[in-house]
């Protein structure tokens, strides 16, 4: 089953966040711990790492758009799922 990549809560008051930049593109091979994207809140910017290794697919999180915390922004498919 693919691994869901969600927009995490990085601030106690955070309800939404914005992806300021993707470091990995759709179809890219990523390893667990690789930086996938950077999010911005009112207070900080933070890099978000890949929760698993595989191929990045179904990237739905757009840059500079408010995204609710916990919302899926992409999926990582293992080699046997691609």
N, C-alpha and C positions, 0 to 999 in steps of 0.2 A: 504494500500500500504506500502511495506517495506520502512524503512528509510535508505538512502544511507549514508555510512560512507566514507568520502573523505580524501585524504591527504591535510591538510590545508596549506595555505601560512603563515608561521610564521616569515618571514624575507622579507624585501622590495625587495631584489635582488634574492629571491628564485624562481627557475624554477623547480627544482626537490628536492626530499628529500629521505631519507632512513628510513625505520622502523628498529630501532635497537633492539626492543624487543616487543613482544606481551605479554600482561598481561592477556588477555582473549583468550580462545581457541574456535574453531569452535564448535557450539552447546551449548555454555555456556549461562546461563541466566544473563543478565546484566541490571543494572538500570541506568537511565539517570544520568550522572555525574560520573559513575564508570570510572576508568582509563582503556582504551582499549589497548593502545600501546604507545611507546615512539618513537619520530622521532629525527633524527640527521641532522643538517645542518652543513655548514662550521663553523658556529659561535656558535651554541648552541644545547642543547638537550632539548626536551620539551615533557611532557606527554599530550596525547590527550584523552579527555573524551568522553563517549558515548553520542550521541545527543538524544537518546531515550531509553526507556526500552523495553526489549523483549529478543529474542533469536538471538545470533550472528550466521550468516550463510554466505555462499559464500565468505569466506575469500580468497581474491585474492592477497592482498598485502604481498609480501614475505619479510622476513628480509634481510637486507644488499644488497638490489637491488635498483637502482635509479628508483623512481616513480615520474611522472609528478605531479605538484601541481593540485589539483582538480580532480585527478583520483580516482574512487571508489576503496577502498581497502577491503570493506566488506559491508554487509547489516544487519540491525536489523529488525527482524520480530516480530510484536506484537503477543500476545497469540492467537488471532483468525486467524492469518495468517500462523501459523506453520503447 
